[in-house]
């Protein structure tokens, strides 16, 4: 059963049991826009206990807020009881939930008019208590009721307003935008994990450039990501960056990110030049140019700090930092020894992320794709087992040669692997002979 089929079957069962039940929120918005929803939610006047009675295998996650999750195989649907929320002391969760028999009460507590619509799947009738259909028609994101009050309940709604406007190509209604601008300094009251996830959605839904321009215009960017905001106005050498400053360059790269891009690639694109503002040096004399000496190393460190602040996983942090640390290495691929190029190509996510970041980098600046095409040709012509061949010898072999475990092990094994990747050593016997020679030159 698909999520839509499950949601519609839930509504039917609740109706048959004497309750009101409607599709609600983002799924209704997307259906009216002609888009396939990612997930489905149901709102009903049935209490959580009644929902559980009708759906015994349901899950109690969120029951204290009137939410029950009904599952069928891999499909799951949130079923929420009509309610009014009272107070948001923690800036996210209501202090008290008051159940209601009125779908209008439930609609009025939601964030934006385009998310406050309900749909009866029996006859496709839309319940609109907030003017959401008109705002869909005129392409506007508008807070329900008083915008400052809505954002005061959950500061993340300010970032969501930006995301919806970017995703759908809508404008943010004037009073709603003014409230975002006024309350933007408070956005970091939201947990780091929720900020990270919402920013990641902006980066990966296919409208990253527009999203970050709106973050900037609203005042949110300098609060959420001050190191990114500092890119604005930082000039670059025109011979390499005819497009303009670091912020222009980064926005052009964001524009090239496809919907569904991996989060680590998207963050790598955003942060790849984050080290340029603090390392900017103007021309020192005639014939000199703007320089950013050490910006890669500085940028990698800054990216790690940003990831730490946003509570990224260790794996994601390492990948984002690696994208920043390696993005300039492509200019050297023509001069790389075979072993160096093969090791470069063995970086995790090399083709899908490192190489793609380089392509976006070139297209957003000088437009020269020679290095990109060179690497693509190398990957196409070089079998994976040549890029990553099995080791000819191991540490056990070194011990059999009489070497004691020490830092020398790693040095000898890497030297032999380099020779193997360069084609200078091809057999186990040749590798063992090279190990003997290296051990005699560099004793323990």
C-alpha positions in Angstrom: 0.0 0.0 0.0 1.3 3.4 -0.9 1.3 6.3 1.6 -1.6 7.9 -0.3 -3.6 4.7 -0.3 -3.0 4.3 3.4 -4.0 7.9 4.2 -7.2 7.6 2.2 -8.0 4.3 3.8 -7.5 5.8 7.2 -9.9 8.6 6.4 -12.5 6.1 5.2 -12.2 4.0 8.3 -12.5 7.0 10.5 -15.5 8.3 8.6 -17.2 4.9 8.8 -16.7 5.0 12.5 -18.5 8.3 12.8 -15.5 10.8 12.8 -14.4 13.6 10.6 -11.0 12.9 8.9 -9.2 14.8 6.2 -5.8 14.9 4.4 -4.1 17.9 5.8 -1.0 20.2 5.4 1.8 19.8 2.9 0.3 16.8 1.0 -2.9 18.9 0.2 -0.7 21.8 -0.9 1.4 19.6 -3.1 -1.7 17.9 -4.7 -3.2 21.2 -5.5 0.1 22.3 -7.1 0.1 19.1 -9.2 3.1 17.7 -7.3 3.4 14.2 -5.8 3.6 14.6 -2.0 6.6 13.1 -0.2 4.3 12.0 2.7 0.7 12.2 3.9 -0.9 13.5 7.1 -4.4 13.1 8.4 -6.4 15.3 10.8 -9.4 14.0 12.6 -11.7 14.8 15.6 -11.1 11.3 16.9 -9.0 11.2 20.0 -5.6 9.5 20.0 -7.0 6.7 22.1 -9.8 6.2 19.6 -7.3 6.2 16.7 -5.4 3.5 18.5 -8.5 1.5 19.1 -9.4 1.6 15.4 -5.7 0.9 14.3 -4.3 -1.4 17.0 -0.9 -1.7 15.3 -0.3 2.0 15.3 2.6 3.7 17.1 2.3 6.2 20.0 5.1 8.5 18.9 3.9 12.0 19.6 0.8 10.9 21.4 1.2 13.7 24.0 0.6 16.1 21.2 -2.3 14.2 19.8 -0.3 12.4 17.1 -0.5 8.7 16.3 1.4 7.0 13.5 -0.5 4.4 11.5 1.7 2.0 9.5 1.1 -0.5 6.7 4.3 -2.3 5.5 6.7 0.5 4.6 4.0 3.2 4.4 3.2 5.3 7.4 0.9 8.2 8.0 0.6 10.7 10.9 -2.9 10.9 12.3 -3.4 14.1 14.4 -6.4 15.0 16.5 -7.9 18.5 15.8 -6.4 20.7 18.4 -5.5 24.2 19.6 -2.0 24.7 21.0 -1.6 26.8 24.1 1.8 28.5 24.7 5.2 27.6 23.3 7.6 28.2 26.2 10.4 26.1 24.6 9.9 27.8 21.2 8.9 24.5 19.6 6.4 22.4 21.5 3.0 23.6 22.8 2.9 23.8 26.6 -0.6 22.4 26.5 -2.7 20.7 23.8 -6.5 21.3 23.8 -8.4 18.8 21.6 -11.1 20.3 19.4 -14.0 19.1 17.3 -13.4 21.9 14.9 -11.2 21.5 11.8 -11.0 25.3 11.7 -9.4 25.4 15.1 -6.8 22.9 13.8 -6.1 24.9 10.7 -5.6 28.2 12.6 -2.7 26.7 14.7 -0.6 25.9 11.6 2.2 27.9 10.2 1.4 29.1 6.7 -1.9 29.4 4.8 -0.6 27.1 2.0 -0.1 24.5 4.7 -3.4 25.0 6.4 -5.6 23.3 3.8 -7.6 20.1 4.3 -9.0 17.8 1.7 -11.8 15.2 2.0 -10.6 12.3 -0.2 -14.1 11.0 -0.6 -15.2 13.9 -2.9 -12.0 16.0 -3.3 -13.6 18.8 -1.3 -11.1 21.3 0.0 -11.6 22.9 3.4 -10.0 26.3 3.5 -10.3 28.4 6.6 -7.2 30.5 6.1 -7.1 31.6 2.4 -4.6 29.1 1.4 -6.1 28.4 -2.0 -5.8 32.0 -3.0 -2.2 32.2 -1.8 -1.4 29.2 -3.9 -3.0 30.9 -6.9 -1.0 34.1 -6.4 2.2 32.2 -5.3 2.6 33.7 -1.8 3.9 32.3 1.5 1.9 34.0 4.2 1.8 33.2 8.0 -1.6 32.3 9.4 -2.8 35.0 11.7 -0.2 37.3 13.3 3.2 36.5 11.8 5.3 37.5 14.8 3.1 35.3 17.0 3.4 32.4 14.6 7.2 32.7 14.5 7.4 33.2 18.3 5.8 29.8 18.7 8.6 28.2 16.7 11.5 30.3 15.3 12.4 27.6 12.7 9.2 28.7 10.9 11.2 31.7 9.6 13.6 29.4 7.8 10.7 27.2 6.6 9.1 30.3 5.0 12.3 30.8 3.0 12.4 27.2 2.1 8.8 27.1 0.8 9.3 30.3 -1.1 12.5 29.0 -2.8 11.1 25.5 -3.4 7.9 26.7 -5.1 9.2 30.0 -6.6 6.8 32.0 -4.4 7.2 35.4 -2.8 7.0 35.8 1.0 4.1 38.1 1.9 5.2 41.6 3.1 4.1 41.4 6.7 5.4 37.8 7.0 8.8 38.9 5.6 8.9 41.9 7.9 8.3 39.6 10.9 11.1 37.3 9.7 13.5 40.2 9.4 12.5 41.5 12.9 12.9 38.1 14.6 15.8 36.8 12.6 18.3 37.4 15.5 16.4 34.9 17.6 16.6 32.0 15.1 19.6 30.4 16.8 17.3 29.6 19.8 16.3 26.7 17.6 18.3 23.5 18.2 21.4 23.0 16.1 20.0 19.8 14.6 16.8 21.4 13.4 18.6 24.3 11.9 21.0 21.9 10.1 18.2 19.8 8.7 16.2 22.8 7.5 19.2 24.4 5.8 20.0 21.0 4.2 16.6 20.9 2.7 17.1 24.4 1.3 20.4 23.2 -0.2 19.0 20.0 -1.7 15.5 20.7 -3.0 16.7 22.3 -6.3 16.4 26.0 -5.5 19.5 26.5 -3.3 20.5 29.8 -4.8 17.1 31.4 -4.4 16.9 30.0 -0.9 20.2 31.5 0.2 19.5 34.8 -1.4 16.3 34.9 0.7 18.2 33.9 3.8 20.5 36.9 3.1 17.7 39.3 2.3 15.8 38.4 5.4 18.8 38.8 7.8 18.7 35.1 8.7 22.0 34.2 6.9 24.3 36.4 9.1 22.7 34.8 12.2 22.7 31.2 11.0 25.9 31.1 9.0 27.9 34.3 9.6 31.0 32.8 7.9 29.0 32.4 4.7 27.6 35.9 5.0 31.1 37.3 5.1 31.7 36.1 1.5 29.7 39.1 0.3 31.9 41.8 -1.3 35.1 39.7 -1.1 36.7 40.4 -4.5 38.5 37.7 -6.5 41.1 37.8 -9.3 39.1 38.5 -12.5 41.4 36.3 -14.6 40.2 33.3 -12.7 36.8 34.6 -11.5 35.3 36.9 -14.1 31.8 36.3 -12.5 32.6 38.5 -9.4 33.1 38.2 -5.7 33.1 35.0 -3.5 29.4 35.4 -2.7 28.4 35.7 -6.4 30.6 32.6 -7.2 29.1 30.6 -4.4 25.5 31.5 -5.5 26.2 30.4 -9.0 27.5 27.1 -7.7 24.4 26.7 -5.6 22.3 27.4 -8.7 23.9 24.4 -10.3 23.0 22.0 -7.5 20.4 19.6 -8.8 17.3 18.6 -6.7 18.2 15.5 -4.7 21.9 16.4 -4.5 23.6 14.6 -1.5 23.7 16.8 1.6 27.5 16.5 1.9 28.0 17.6 -1.7 25.6 20.5 -1.1 27.4 21.6 2.1 30.7 21.2 0.4 29.6 23.5 -2.4 28.4 26.1 0.1 31.6 26.0 2.2 34.3 25.2 -0.3 35.5 28.9 -0.3 34.6 29.7 3.3 38.3 30.3 4.0 38.6 33.1 1.4 37.3 36.1 3.5 39.7 35.7 6.3 42.7 35.1 4.0 42.0 37.9 1.5 45.1 39.9 0.5 44.9 42.7 -2.0 47.4 43.1 -4.8 50.8 44.1 -3.4 52.0 46.0 -6.4 51.9 46.4 -10.2 51.4 43.0 -11.9 50.3 41.4 -8.6 46.8 39.9 -8.0 44.4 39.3 -5.2 45.5 36.3 -3.2 44.0 33.9 -0.7 47.0 32.1 0.6 46.1 29.2 2.8 42.4 29.5 2.2 42.0 25.8 1.7 43.6 24.9 5.0 41.7 27.7 6.8 38.5 26.7 5.0 38.8 23.1 6.1 39.2 24.1 9.7 36.2 26.5 9.5 34.1 23.9 7.8 34.8 21.5 10.6 33.8 24.1 13.2 30.6 24.9 11.3 29.7 21.2 11.1 30.5 20.7 14.8 28.2 23.7 15.6 25.4 22.2 13.6 25.8 18.7 15.1 26.7 16.9 11.9 27.7 13.3 12.2 31.4 12.5 12.2 31.1 10.8 8.8 29.3 13.8 7.2 31.8 16.2 8.8 34.7 14.3 7.4 33.2 14.2 3.9 32.4 17.9 3.9 35.8 18.8 5.2 37.4 16.6 2.6 35.5 18.3 -0.2 36.8 21.7 1.1 40.3 20.4 1.6 40.7 18.8 -1.9 38.7 21.2 -4.2 41.9 22.9 -5.5 43.8 19.7 -6.2 42.1 19.3 -9.6 44.4 22.0 -11.1 47.3 19.6 -10.6 45.9 16.4 -12.1 47.9 16.8 -15.4 51.2 16.7 -13.4 50.2 14.0 -10.9 52.1 10.8 -10.8 49.9 7.8 -11.6 50.0 6.8 -7.9 49.0 10.2 -6.8 46.1 10.4 -9.2 44.9 7.0 -8.3 45.0 7.8 -4.6 43.1 11.0 -5.3 40.5 9.1 -7.2 40.1 6.8 -4.2 38.7 9.5 -2.0 35.2 8.5 -0.7 32.6 9.9 -3.1 35.2 11.0 -5.6 33.2 10.9 -8.8 29.8 11.8 -7.4 30.9 14.6 -5.0 34.6 15.7 -5.4 34.5 15.7 -9.2 31.0 17.2 -9.3 32.0 20.0 -7.0 34.9 20.7 -9.3 32.6 20.8 -12.3 30.3 23.3 -10.6 33.3 25.3 -9.5 34.6 25.7 -13.0 31.2 26.4 -14.6 30.6 29.2 -12.0 34.0 30.9 -12.8 36.3 30.5 -15.7 34.4 27.8 -17.5 37.5 25.7 -18.2 36.6 22.0 -17.9 39.9 20.6 -19.1 40.8 19.0 -15.7 37.3 17.7 -15.3 37.4 16.1 -18.7 40.9 14.7 -18.1 39.7 13.0 -14.9 36.5 11.7 -16.5 38.6 10.1 -19.2 41.0 8.6 -16.7 38.1 7.1 -14.8 36.4 5.8 -17.9 39.7 4.1 -19.2 41.0 2.8 -15.9 39.4 -0.3 -14.4 38.5 0.0 -10.7 40.9 -2.8 -9.8 43.8 -0.8 -11.3 42.8 2.3 -9.3 42.4 0.2 -6.1 44.5 -3.0 -6.6 44.8 -5.6 -3.9 48.0 -5.1 -1.8 50.9 -7.2 -2.9 52.2 -7.6 0.7 51.0 -7.0 4.2 52.4 -6.2 7.6 52.6 -10.0 8.3 55.0 -10.3 5.4 57.2 -7.5 6.8 57.3 -9.3 10.1 58.4 -12.5 8.3 61.2 -10.5 6.9 62.3 -9.7 10.4 60.9 -6.3 10.8 59.3 -5.4 14.2 56.0 -3.6 14.2 56.7 0.2 14.1 55.9 3.4 12.3 58.2 2.1 9.6 55.5 -0.5 8.6 53.2 2.2 7.3 56.0 4.0 5.4 57.3 0.8 3.7 53.8 -0.4 2.8 52.8 3.0 1.3 56.1 3.2 -0.7 55.4 -0.3 -2.1 51.8 0.6 -2.9 52.9 3.8 -4.7 55.4 1.7 -6.7 52.6 -0.7 -7.5 50.2 2.1 -8.6 53.0 3.7 -10.7 53.6 0.3 -12.4 57.2 0.0 -11.1 56.3 -3.1 -8.9 53.9 -5.7 -10.4 54.5 -8.9 -8.5 54.6 -10.1 -4.9 58.2 -11.1 -5.3 59.1 -7.6 -6.5 57.3 -6.1 -3.6 59.1 -8.3 -1.1 62.5 -7.4 -2.7 61.6 -3.7 -2.4 60.6 -4.2 1.2 64.0 -5.8 2.0 65.8 -2.8 0.3 63.7 -0.3 2.2 64.3 -2.1 5.5 68.0 -2.1 5.0 68.1 1.6 4.2 65.7 2.6 7.0 66.3 0.2 9.9 63.9 0.1 12.9 
